């Protein structure tokens, strides 16, 4: 039996894989694996997928994909607008494969070495994901 995954599960998988494609609502769950389609073409298969472990966004509580490497990572919705301590908008990005990620203030395009930001008022740290992309996690204390 094939079921189309609901929006919250699609958001969870999208946030986890961060593949940068418009794949929302294009996930098909089969018994034991997931297929991901982009414009009707199968682009990824995940065998033996399960929800044995649970993890949620520490800001909003939305279910996110279990990721032991990033136990406090923030869901894509909550991670949309990072700001610094005084509310200046930031964007973090991978500058190249060989160099570390960078942060830039949106108001004046000034670079910052600071990896601390606030998402929905919660102190977080931006870091480079193992396979690229930016991961936001809450900071203890």
C-alpha positions, 0 to 999 in steps of 0.5 A: 500500500502506498500513502502520500506523506502528510505536510508535517512529515514532508517538512521534516524530511525536507529539513533533514536532507536540505536538498534544495529542490522543490520536493514538498508534497512529493514524498511517497512512503512505501512499506519500509522505504521512501521515494522522493520525486522532483517534477515527477522524476524519482530523485532519491530512495531511502531504504529501511526508513523508520520513525523508531527514534523521535526528535523535535524542533527545540523551538516549536516542538514540530517533529523533525527527522531523527539525527543523532549528529545534530540533537538540537537542530532547528526545523526549517520553518523556525530557521528562516530568519536568523538575527543577531543579539540586537535584531540585525538580520543575518544569513549564513552560507557555505562559501566554498567546499574548501573554506568554512561557512560565512555569516553576512549581515543583510543590512550592510553586507558586512561579514561576521565570524560570529556563529551565534544567532537568535531564531524566534528569540532563542539563542542558537549556533550556526554550523556547517553540516557534515555534507554541506548546508547550514545547521542551526542548533540551540545553545545551552545556557 
